[in-house]
Amino acid sequence: IPLLASLPVSPLHSASLAARELIFEHMVELRGILYDSSLQQASSEYYRALTPALERLVSGGHSWCVGSQHFSLPNGRNGNASIIVRFRLQFTQQAPWQLSPSLEEEALRRGLAKVLQEGAIPLAAYGAISSASLMGDYPVFAAPAGSCPGNTFACQNSQCVLKENPECDSKADCSDSSDEAECDCGSRPAMQAANRIVGGSEASRGEFPWQVSLRENNEHFCGATILTETWLVSAAHCFNEFQDPGVWTVYAGSTLLNGMESGTVKTGIARIIKHPSYNMDTADYDVAVLELDAPMTFTKHVQPVCLPAATHRFPTGKKCLISGWGYLKEDFLVKPDILQKATVELLDQTLCSNLYSNALTDRMVCAGYLEGKIDSCQGDSGGPLVCEEPSGRFFLVGIVSWGIGCAEAGRPGVYSRVTKLRDWILDVISTFATPPALAVPTVLATTLSNTASTEGTSTTSKHGPIPASTSSSTKPATASRPQECGGRPGLSKPSKIVGGIDASRGEVPWQVSLKEGARHFCGATVIGERWLLSAAHCFNHTKVGYISAFLGTTFLAGADSSAVKVAIKKVVPHPSYNPVILDFDVALLELGSPLHFGKYIQPVCLPLAIHKFPVGKKCMISGWGNTREGNVTKPENLQRASVGIIDQKTCNILYNFSLTDRMICAGFLEGKVDSCQGDSGGPLACEETPGVFYLAGVVSWGIGCAQAKKPGVYSRITKLKDWILDIISPALGTPASSSSPSTRTATRTSATARTVTSQSTSLATTRQGWCMPNPQSLSDCGLTPAVAFSKIVGGSSAARGEWPWQVSLWLRRKEHKCGAVLIAEKWLLSAAHCFDIYSDPKMWVAFLGTPFLSGMDGRVEKIFRIYKHPFYNVYTLDYDVALLELASPLRYTSTIKPVCLPDSTHVFSEGARCFITGWGSTKEGGLMSKHLQKAAVNMIADQACKKFYPIQISSRMVCAGFPQGTVDSCSGDAGGPLACKEPSGRWFLAGITSWGYGCARPYFPGVYTKVTAVRGWIGQNLKL
């Protein structure tokens, strides 16, 4: 049955305050009219025609005073000849007799029939309402996976339920009962009956079993809420100052602030993950999830709250509960000894936004009273705002975030709105660990929005003022985003190689069994759709025609339904492979047909040449090799084990100095855990960010298996990757010298990045893109003087003022290290990897307005802050972008102007002629250019780019250059602009120079950070 979107109808009559108000809800199926997508728009002719028809139809069925009507029509498909309308009627009953639900429903049913007896209600070209039938139960309809309309509940079997808040209401609405699955939450088993947050009262023990006290150095600092045995949710601003999980302690199961009650749970925090879009200035996205270092056991005093579905509706005026140990008065800084609770009302969003000068965003919700008196206060931050549903379960509506004062009139509490944040919460939990069951039937994707301005409002966090000038460091949350490689989507539980254990299905989705006929003889690793990596020694005595690869299974027999068998087309051993000492012991296997990646087949990530796997790091080996030395019986199930990386010098001594630079050791000096015969060619994979694995080695050789002081020896991938890429890239057969994949800085670095949350300035948005507000308006962005386009490799010298947004970044005022681009009066954009080692802004200065590398005739500016993208990955160079805030605003001149920032929808077409600029080397391995260079390059389509770089390209990267090479950016150009001229004559920033293999090599174009993919983050920080 087709469905539409929300269609409000204005009140028919004003309700008398003296009269008794009654509210009834119904659904009616209207036949004879066609659904059309224009009904989504209130300004459409169909919308305007349908509204009065519905008023006539519904009001004609009642003789009582109808105070107001609201019609809700969910989404549907074009061309269907019936729609369902859900509507709510508010009556002012002035009759002396009682209006019962059954009487009202019967009267409405007769009234609808009576109105249509007079004839169908015509609606122009859309048909005529010929019949209207009341529906008793809420309908359930099928939809393609993930496509339920926004105001319906999505069942796990792809059904959609048109019922408000059907989850965990003790009634199965989905045919698979997924709306009632995993609903062991939100209950209060210790409460026999229900009875200072400011204006609150003491809570009974067990009344809020999901409430947690977060203590920094044993002092209560913030609240939090239990979601699962190992995960809590709190406010991100609680961790602005103290980001180290080690300083925090969690107390649960107690109402006493001192935590001295029996049964109190005390544990530590292993991980703090703030929302990547959290903004300290506006408190937008003020949410953080916390992973405990040990799981809690649920008791009657320790219970999880229910996490609402994204479609869960908490109506205005609903009475809900807040709890915490915050201050009892705004000006009386004493925390209570016993947990406080208070009842508050959910407030209208528009009203609250007006009270706070439009500082609210969609991620915020208000609760309290307009007259004040009851509110959360400092120390309650991160605590829960919960609402009880008819099922008796409590759902988390909000997280205590901010407000002006505490319990002041006209200043209600502001909470992070959980329905807008729950998808991110679930994404993080599912990425970082496999969680216990959550009371949520579906997990959807998160959409990030721009930040609202709080100009003119003093924002106060609930444990004290939010310091606007303090930067917030968090751990990179790269793993919370979809990964192009190294993920484990089929792993349902986190969970013989000698000393190993059975691997779960999907736990090692890159593992391959190589068989000669039916005999397993070696392992291999998936690195691309058509390529596997194994050990060269596996093919000393085998013929390619007899080899098959088995993937997607943990069973050696390959008997399960997900197993895939693929023929081997070609084996390419390393040309320097030495079968005597097993140096360069690696081989590439080209498959006869491409793989289809899914839950059980995934590629591992290949590391950059600069990637470091530190001594002691725990990595994973896997395979079907012998489970003990001398045992010729292979295990039926794939085995895995954890081993540590061993110091190279130590291992070399243990093996009588027989190791080369192409080898790496892993295992334990005491033995007991090791790879063995049959595991050769298999992977040594290290988890670099949670859930993302990089290939450190390929099983090669050793003395015995798991013997003391004889660890396993593996082929070191970082030393072999260039050869691997030369073979699997489209440049096969094209001679090229072996070189490490390089970033475009003057000096390559590999230090770990730190994520920094930014402060903001303000820009205005235009149709063409983002440009400065007056007096630096659109006319000042993206324009260059009318000069003729007269070393970037293959480039030419640029004229003065030709590229007025080009910036030179100098380290310690001594030497040019990177480029940057001017985007606003106080803001530059550059590459995050430029600051891997030197991240202190005081070490950097910016030269603007000059084409000379010496800075002559230019302007020098100090850098005030450096903000790397929170998802920047030092190894993959994903999200390789950083914002640089200048110490003071610039005055634009003819040689200093900003480039235009594109909107996220801006399209830079394939083949478009754009320009790169910089002072980088004019040839690979060459010296810096003393004069600014420019060169024209062509934009390369994403799919073509991925053919050049089969594994490394993410959706935040774009390629530019030429297949034949000759023109490219090079070392020292990093952070500089890739700019494209639009028909308007303005230049828009398409990319930030990031990385590539060599410089101007055939089939290896330059790779740039795609600006349209990160413009939301830029806009949020600059308040665009």
N, C-alpha and C positions, 0 to 999 in steps of 0.2 A: 504494500500500500504506500503510495507516494506521500511525502511529507515536506513541509515548508519551514521557513525561519520565523523568528519572533515578529509578530504583527500586533502591536498594541492598539487598542481602541479607546478613544477618549470617553470620559464618564458621561452617562446619559443624564444623571441628576446629581445634585449635591446631596450628600448624606447628612441627615440631621444628627447633631451630636447627642441629642437627647434620646434618639431612637436606639434600639438594640441592633447591633450589627452582626450579620451572619455571613459566612463565606462558604460557598460550595464550589467544588471542582468537577468538571466533566470533560469527556472527549466525545466528539461527534465526527462521523464520516460523512463528507459531502460528496455527492455523486453528480456527474454531468459537467464538471469544469476541469479544465486541463491545468496541470502544473506547468509553470514556466519559471526559468531562473530569474526573470526580472522581479519576481516577488521578493527576492533578497534585497531589493532596493526600495526604500520608502518613497522615493521620488518617482517611481515608475507608474505608468498609467494603470497597469493591472493592480498594483498595490492600492492605489487610490480608489479604484473601482470596487475592489473586494471588501475594503474596510466598512463602508456604509451598508453593504449587503449583509455582512455578518452581524452588524449592530441591529439591523432590521429583523434578521432571522431569529436572533437570540432574545432580544427584548420583546419581540412580538409574542413570545411564548410565556410571558409572565404578566400577572396583574399587579404584582407587588413593586415597590420602589427598588429599582436596581441602582445601587450606589456607584458601582464602576464595573467595567469588564476588562479582562486582559486575555487576548488570544495568542496562543503560542503554537506556531506551525513549523515543525522540524523540516529538514531538507529532503528533497526527493529527486526524481528523474524527469526530464522533459517528456511530455506526451502522454502521461497517465491521466485517466479520466476520473479519478477520485483523490481526495486529500483528507487527511485527518487534522482536525482542529482541537487543540486542548485549550480550555478556557476556564477562567476563575471568575465567579460572580460574587459581588459583595452587596448584600441586601441591607436596607434599613427597615426593619420590621416594626410596624406601628400597630399591627392588629393585636387584640388581647389574647389570641390563641397562639399556640406554639407551632412554628414552622419546622416540621421534621424533615430529615434528608429524603425519606421515601416520598413524602408529599411533594417536596420541591422537585424531585426527579420526575415524578409522574406528571406534574403540571408542565414541566418543560417539555417532556416527550409529546404531550398532547398539543402544546403550543407550537412546536416545530411542525407537526403534521398539519395543524390548522393554517399556518402561514403558507405552506407549500400547496395546500388545497386550492388556494386562490390562483395558483399557477407558479411555474418555475421562475426563479429570480435570474434575469438575464445579466450576463457580464460581457457584453460586447463580443469581441472575437474569441473569447476564451470559453464560450459555452454558456450554460445556464445551470444554476443549482436546482436539480430536479428532485433530490431527496436528501434528507438529513437524518441519520440514525445514531442514537446515543449508543455508546460502547461501554459495557460494564467493566471489563477488565482492561488493563493496559496492554496494548498490542506489542507483539514481538515480531520483528521482521528480519529477513536475511539481507546481508550486504557483503560486497567484496571485502576481503581481509583488510582491516585498518581503515575502512571508509564509512563507519557509522557517523551520522550527522553529529555536529558538535553538542547538541543538547540532548543526546540519547546516550544510554549506557552501553558500552561495548562488551559483549560476552566473549569468552575465549573461543567459542565455536563460530565467531563472526556474525552472530545474531545481534540485533540492536533492540534495546528495551526502551520504549517511550514511557518511562515512569520516573518520577523524581526520586533520586537517591535510593535506588533499589538494592544497593550493596549492603550486606550484613543486616537485613531487616527481618530475618527469620522467615522469609518467604522466598522460595526459589522462583525467580522470574525467567531466568535463562533455562533452556531445555537441558543444558549440561550442568546446571546449578552452580556455574562459576561465580555468580553474584553472591553466593553464600559460602563459597570456598574460602578457606584460610581466614576465617572470621574469629579466630581465638584471640581477640584483642578488645580493648576498650571496656572491659568489664571490671567490676570492683568486688572481687570475691570476699574481701575482708569486711565489707560494709553490710551491717545488718539493716541500717536505715541511714538516709542521707541527713544531717546536721552534725604581719598585717600588710600584705597588700593594703594600700591606703583605703580606709573605709571597709576593710574586710573583717574576717573572724578566723579563729583557729580551725584548722582542718583536723579531722579525725584520722587516725592511722589507717592506711589502706584506702582512704577516700580518693587519693590521687596517686595510684600505684605506679604511674608512668613518670612522675615527677622526679627529677634528678638535681642534686646540688653539685655544681662544678667548682672545685676549689683550686685556687692558684696558691701554691706554697701554704696549704692548709687553711687558707682564708676563703670563705664563700665569696664567689665573684659573679657567677651567673647561674642561670637555670638551664635545664635541657630536658628532653623528652625521650622516653624509650620507644624505639621502633622495632628492634629485634633483640635477640640475646647479645648481639655484638655491635649494634649500631644505635647511636643517639642522633638527635637533630637539635641544633641550637642556633643562635644568632651569630653571623659572621663577625659582627663588630666586637664580640666578646674576645676575639683573638687578634685585634689590631696590634696590641702591645706584646702579648705573650703568645708567640706562635709555636714554641717548642712543646710538643706533646708531653715531654718528660716533666714539666712543671705542674701538670694538671692531675687532679685526683677526682674520681667520681664517687659520690655517695648516693645510694638508692635504697628504697624500702624503709625510709625513716622520715618522720615528720619533725624530729628534733634537729636543730641546726648543728648541735655537737655530734650527731650521729651515734649516740651512745645506746640506742635501742637494740635489743636482741634481734637478730635477723637482718641487720643492716648490711648491705653489700658495699664493699669498698674495692675499687679497682682502678687501674690506670688507663690512659689513653694512648693508643698506638699510632693514630693518624688523625690529623685535622685537615679537612678538605672544605675550603670556602667555595662558594659559587664563583665561577670565573668572571661573572659580570658584576660582582659585588662592587658597589661604589661607596667609598667612605664618606663622600660629601653629601650624597643624597640618601644614603641608607637603602638604596634600591638593591634588590636581590640579597637582602640581609639574611642569609641562611648559610649554615655550615653543617656538614655531617661529620660525626666523630666515630671512629672505629676503636672499640675497646681492645685492650691487650689480652683480655681473657673473657670468654662468654659468661653472661649471668645466668643463673638458674631462676626461672620464674616461680614465684610463690604467691600467696594471697596478698603480699605487700609489694611485690615487684611484678608488674604487668606492662605489656606494650599498649600504646594507644592505637586506634585505627587510623590509617592514612586514607583520606578520602579520594575517590576517583576525581579526575579532572572535571567531570561533569556534575559533581556533587553540588547541590545548591543549599546555601545557608541564607535564609531570607532575612531581610532587614527587620529589625525588631526582635529577632530570636534571642532568648536569654541563654547565655553561655557562661562558662566559669573560667576564671584565671586563678593562678596559684603561684606562690613563690615565697622566698625569704627576704625580699627587698625591704628598703626603708619604709617605716610606717608613716612618715611625714616627709615632705620635700625638704623642710628645713630642720629636721630632727634625725640626724644621721646615725640611727641605732637600728640594727637589724633585730627582728623578733627571734625568740628562742624556738618558736613552734611555727611550722608551715602555715601560711595564711592563704585564705581563699576568698573570693568575692564573685558575685553575680554581676555580669555586665550585659548590655544590649549591643547587638550588631547594628551599626549605624549606616545610613545611606551614604554611598560612596561620593556622590556629587556634593552633598552637604558637607561631608568631612573635608573634601578637597577644597571647598571654598573657605572653610575655617582655617586651613593651613596654606592659604594663598596658592592653591593649585600645585602644591608640592607633592601630592600623592601620585603614585604610578599604579599600573594594573597589578603589580606584585605586592600591594599593600591593602589592608583592610582595617577599618576603625571599629573600636568597641569602647563602650563606657556610657556616660550620660552627658547631655549638653550642659547640665547644671554642675557637672563635676562631682566631687565628693568621693567617688570610687574609681580607682585606677591602679595600674601597675606603676612601679617606681624603680629607682636605681637599685640594682641587685636582682631584679626580677628578669632582666634581659635573658633571652633565649628560652624562657619558660613557656608553658603551653597556654593557649586559649582553646578550650575544648567545648564542644556542644554535644548534648545527649540527644540521640535520635529515638524514635518510638520503640526501636528494638531494645532499648536500654543500654546500647553501646555508645561509647564516647569517641567522637572523631576530632582529629586535630584540625582546627580551623586556621589558627594563626600562631606565630612565634613572636613573643614580646620583642619589639624592636626599638621604637623611639616615641617621643612626644615632647611637647613644650611644658616644662614643669611636671607636676604630678597631681592629678585630680583637680586641676584648675577648670573653671567654667569655660566652655567653648574650646577646650583643648583635650579632646579624648585621646586615649592611647592608640598608637598606630602599631599594627602587627604585620609581619610578613605573611602574605596570603598563600597558604599551603597548596590550594588547588592549582595555583599558577606555577608552583615550584616542585610539585611532587614528582613530575617526570624526571627532572634532573636528579632529585634525591634517589630515585630508583635506579637511574642510569649509573650513578656513582657506586651505589651499593652492589649492583650486579657486576660492575666492572672490577672493583677492587677485591671483592670476595663473593662467594656464593652465599647469599643470606638465608637465614631461616625464613619460614613462610611469612609473607606480609599480607595484610588484609586488603589487597588490591587486585582486581581481576585482570587489568591490562597495564601495559607500560607503553607510553607514547613518547614521541620525540619532543624535545624542548625547543621552544622558539624564544630567541632573545630579542628584546626590544630596546629602543634607545632610552636613555635615562632622562627623567624629567628634572627640571631645574628647581632648586629650592631657594632662589634668590629672595632675599628679604626675610628668610626664616632661619632662626637659630635652631639647628637640629641637635637634640640631646639624646644620647643613648641611655638605656635604662640602667647602666651601671656608672654613668658619668658622661661628660661631654665627649663627643667624638672629635679628637684633635685633627683639624683639617690639614695640618701640615705633616702629619705622620704617615710615612709609607708603610704599607703592610706587606710583609713577605709571607708567601705560602709555598707549599710544595706544588710543583707543576702538576696540573690535573689532566695531563695529556691523555691518560688512559680512559678518562671519562668520555672521550670522543670516539667515533668509529675509526678503527684502524684499518689501513690498507693491507697490512701484513702482520704476522706474528700474533694475531688474536686467537682465542680458543672458544668460538661461539657454541660449540657442542658440548662443552664441559659442564655437566650438571652438578658435579660435586668436586670442590677443591680436594682435592684429595689429601729366563731371568738373567738380565744384567746381574752380575754377581752382587749379592747384597741388596738387590732391588725388590720392588713390589709390583703388583699388577697395575697397569695404567688404565684409567677410566676411558671409556669411549669418547673420543673427541679431545682428550687431554693433550695429545701430541699429534695434532692434525697434519703436520708436515712430514710425519714419519712414513717411510716407504719400505716395503719388503721387495728385494730383488730376487727373482727365482729363475733358475735354469731348469726348464720343465716344471716339475712340482717341487724341486728342492730349493729351499731358502739358502742363499749363500752369502748375502751381504745386505746392509741397509743403505738407504739414501734419504735425501731431504728435498722437499719441494721448495724451489726458489722462484718459480714462474709457471705460467700456464703450460708451457711446453718444455720446461727444463727441470732436471733433477741434478743434485750434486752428490757425489759419492767419492770413494777412495780409488785412486788409480790402480792400486795393487789388486783390487777385486777382479780386474779384467785381464790379469796376466795369462790366464788359460781358459778364457770363455769366449764364445762366439756370440756376436750381437743378435743374430737371428734366433737364438734359443732363449733370449732373456725377456722376461716380462716384469712389469712393475705392478705391485698390488698396493692400493691406497685406500684410505677411508675406513680402515678396520683395525681392531686390536687383536684379532684372531689370526694366528699363523696360517690356518687353513683358508682364511678369507671367505668364511661361510656366511657372514651376516649380510643383510640386505643393502647396507651402505658401501660394501666393498666394490672397488673399481679396479679393473685389470686393463693395463695399457701396454702396448708394444713399444719396444725401444727402437728408435729409428737410427740413432747414431751414438757412439761413445767417443768423447774427445778427451783423452788424457792430457795432462799438462805437458807441454813439449820438453820441460826440464825434469820430468819425473825420473827419479833414480831408483830402480827396483832393489838395489843393494842396500842403500842407507835409508830408503823410503823418504827421500827429500822430494818436495813438490808432489806429495802423495794425494792428488785430487784429480777427479775426472768429471766432466759434464756429460749428462745423458739427455739427448734430445728425444722427446716422445713422438710417437707416430701420430697422435691426435691431441688436441688441447684439453686440458683439465677444466672441469667446471667446479669452481670453489663453492663450498657450502659449509655446513656445520662440522663436517668430519674431514674435509680436505681444505687446507689453508697453506699459504706459503709462509715460511719463516722470514724474518727481516734480515737482510744482509747489512753488516756494519760498514760504516765509513772506514777508510784507512786510518783515520785518526782516533777511531773508537778504542777506548781503554777498558779492558776487563781486569779489574784490580785483583791482586793476590788475595786469596781468601774468599772471593766472591762465590756464592753458592749457585751452581748451574745444574742443568738437568741433562742426563744421558738417557738414551732409550734404545731398545732393540729387542730382537728375538734370539740373541746369542746364547751360548752356554751359560747356565746359571751357576756353574762352578768349574774351576780348572780341571780339565780332563774329562768332564762330563759331556758326552756327545749327544745327549738328549736335549732338544731345544724346548723352551716353554711353549705352551699352547697360546698363552696370552702375552701381549706386548709388556715388556718390563721397563720400569723407569727407576732412576735413582738420582739422588742429589750428591754432587761432588763439588769440591772446592778447587778454585784455580790455585796452582802451585807456583811459587817463585821460580823464574826461569833459570837463574844461576844454581839454585838448589837442585832442581831437577837435572840440570846438565851434569852436575857432580855425581848424582845418583846413577846416571847412565854413562859414566866414564867419558864425558865431554863429547857425546855423539849427537847432540841436538843441534839443529840449525835454526835460523831465524824464522823459518816456515813451520815451526813446531811449537806447540803449547801443551803444558802438562796440567792434568786435573785428576783429582782423587784425594786420597788421604795417606799421609806418610805411614800410618799404622796398617794400611791395606784395608781389607774387608769389603770395600765397595769399588767396583771397577767395571769397565766394559770387557768383553771376552770374545772368543772365536764366534763368528756369525754376526757380531755387532759392527764389524768394519764398514766404513762408509756412512754410518749413522750419525746423527747430530749430537753436538754438545751445544746446548742452547741456554742462553742466560736471559733472565727476566730483567729488562732494563727499566721499564716503567710497568706498573702493575698490569698484568695481562698481556704485555707485549714482549715477545722473545726475539733475541738476536742470535744469529749463528756465530758462535765463537770458534768452533772447531769441527773437524770431521774425524771420526774414529779411525786411527791409523795403526799404531803398534804399541807394544809393551813387552815386558818380560813376565811370562806367566799371566795370571789373572788375579787381581786383588791381593797380590803379595805385598808384604811390608816393604816400604821404601822403593817400590817399583810401580809408581803411578802410571795411569794411562797416558799415552802420547797421542796428540791430535794434530791434524794439519791446521795451521793458524790462518783463518779466513781473511783477517785484515791484511795479511801479506800476499794474499792470492786473489783478492777481489778484483783488481784491475784486469787481470787476465780473464776472470769469469765474465766481467762485463764486456770485454772485447769480443768474446765468443758469442754471447747471447744477444748482443745489441745488433741493430741493422748494419753496423760497420763491419760485419764478418767478412774477412778477406781484405779489408782496407788497412794498409799498414799504418800503425800508430804506435808511438813509443809508450811504454807502460808508465803510468803516472797515477798518483793518488787522486781520488776525487777531491776537488779543492773548493773551499769557500773563497770568496772574492776579496778577502781582506789582504792588507799588505803582508801580514804574518798570520799563518794558520794557527788556530788554537783549539784546545779540546777541554777547557775547564767547564765545570758544571754551572748551568745558569741559575740565577735566582729570579723568582717571579716578583714583580712589584706592582702594586695597585696604584693607580694614578690619581692625581688631583686634576682639576678641570679648568678650562677657560671656555669662552662662548663663541660659537660661530652660527651663521645663519644658513638655511638650506635654500637652494634654488632649484629650478627644474633641471638645469643643465648639470648641476653637481653641487658640491659644497664650496662656498666661497665666503670671504670675509664680510661681516656686516659693515655698514657705513661707518666712517668715510671710506674704509678699504672695502668697497663693494665688489660686485661681480666684475665691474670694469677693470679691476686690478688683478684678476686672477688669470693665469694661463696665457698672457699676451707677451710677445717678444717684439723688440724693435724690428723695423722692416729691413733686415739685413739679408744679404744673399747667403744661402747655405754653401758656403764656399766649396796619447794614442791608446785609448781603446784600440784593440787590434783591428787593423784595416780601416781606421778612422782618419779624421783630418782635424786640424786645429779649429777651435771655435772662436767666434768674434766676441769682443767684450759686450756684455749685455744680451747675447744671443740666448743664453740659458740662465735667466735671472734667479731661478729657484735652486740652482746647483750650489751645494755647500761642501766645503772641505773640512773634515774633522781631523784635528791634530791632537796627538797624544803628548802630554806634558809640554806643549808648545814647541816641540822639537821636530816632529815629523808627521807628514800626512799618513793616516792609517786607513780611513774609510771616507766614503762620500755620504751625503745626506741630501734631503730635498726639503725646501721651505714650503709649508702648507698653511701657516697662519702666523700672526704677528709674534707669537711666543713659542711656536711649535715647529719642530723638524721631524722628519720621518727618516729612519735608517734601518739597517739590518741588525737584528738582535745579536747575531754571532760576532759582530764587531766588539761587543762588550763582554765576551765570555771570560776574559782574564781581567781586563781593566774596567770594572763596573762602577768605580767611584766617579761621579760627574765632575768633581773638582780636578780630575786629571785631564779633562777634555776641554777644548775650545773649538769654536766654529768660525771659519773664515767665509765671508759672503761677499758677493759683488765683484769678484775678480776671476779672470781666467788663468791667473798665474799660480803655480803650485807654491811659490814663495809667499803668497798672500799679499804681495805688493799691490797697492791701490785698493785693497779690500777692507772690509770691516770685520773686526774680531769680536765675538760675543762669547760669554761664559755659559756653560751648561749648568742649569740648576738641578734638574732631575732627569733620570733615565728610567723609562718604563718599558720593560720587555713584555711581549705578549705572554699572558699566563700559560698558554699552551706550547710555548716555544720548546722545541726538543733539540738539544745540542748535538745529538747524533744524527737524526734524520733531517735536520734543518727545516722541519715543518714549523709553520707560523714564525718564520724568520723575519720578524718586524719589531721595531722598537720606536717609541715616541720619546723625543728629547725636548724638555721644556727649557727655554732660555731664561736667563736670570732677569731680563727686562724685555719689554716689547720692542719690536723693530719699527723703524720708520721706513716705509717703502720709497724706493727711488727708481730711476730708469734701469738700474742694474741689480736691484734687489726687489723681487716680486714673487708671490706664491704661485705654485702650479694649482690647477683645479683638481679637486678630489672627485672622482666619479661616484655616482650612486651605486648601490649594490646591484641594480638592474642594468647598469650601463654595459653595453656590449662592445668589445673590441674585436672586430671581425677577423677571421682567419685570413692571413695574407696582408693585413693592414700594415702600411709602412709607418714605423715608429722610430724614435731616436733614443739611443743610449749615450750617456755622457759621463766623463770622469777623467781622473789623472792616473789611472792604473797603467800597468805595464803595456807597452805597445807590441809585445810578442811574449809568448809563453816563456817564463823564466827570465824575461828582460827587466830593464830598469823602468822606474816611474817616468811618465811624461812630465815635462816642466810646464807644459801649456795644456789647458783643458782640451780634451778630445771629444769629438762627436762622431757618430756613425749611424746610418740608417739600417734597421733590421726589420724583418717581417715577423708578424705574430704567427705562431704555430698553434694549430688546433690541439686541444687536450689529448685526443686519442693518438694523434701523430707524436706528440710529446712523450706519451707513455711507451710508444714503440722504441723511441731512442733510449729511454731510461725505463726499462720494463717494471721495476719494482719501486723505485724511489719517489716517483711523482705522486703527490697528494693533490687534493682539490684546492689547496691553498697555494699552488704553484702554477706558473705559466712559463712556456718556453718561447724564446724569440731568437731569430738568427736565420741561418740558411743551411740546408742539408749538406751543402758542399763545404761548410765552414767559411773561412777567410775573414769573417767579421764577427766580433764577439767582445763582451766585456772580459776583464781579466783581473789579476791580483791588484788590489788597491782601489777597484771600482765599487766594491761592496757598499751597499746602502744607497748608492746613487740611483737616479731615476731612469725608468723606461717610460717615455712620454709620447703620447699620440696626439696629433693635431686633428681636431674635429672640423666639420664644415663651417662652424661659427668662427673659425680662426683661433679658437682657444685651445690650449694644450692641457690634456688631462693625464693624470698619473695612472698608468696601467700596471706598473710593477716596480719592485725594489730589487736591485741587483743582489743575488743571493749566492748561487753556486753553479758549478759545472765541472765536467771532466776536461782538464787542461784548458786551453784558450783557443777558440776558433778552430777546433779540430772538426774534421768531417763527421757528420752523424752525431755530434755531441754539442747541441746548441746551448746557449746560456739559459739558466733557470732563474726565474724571478719570483718573488713573493707577489701573489695576485692581490692587488689592492681591493678589488671589489669583494673578495672573500673575507677581508679583515676590516672592511669599512665600518661595520657595526661597532667593533671594539674601538676603532679610532673615534667614531662619532660619540660613543658613550663617554670616553675620556675627555673629549674636547667639548662635550655637550652640544654636538651638532644637531 
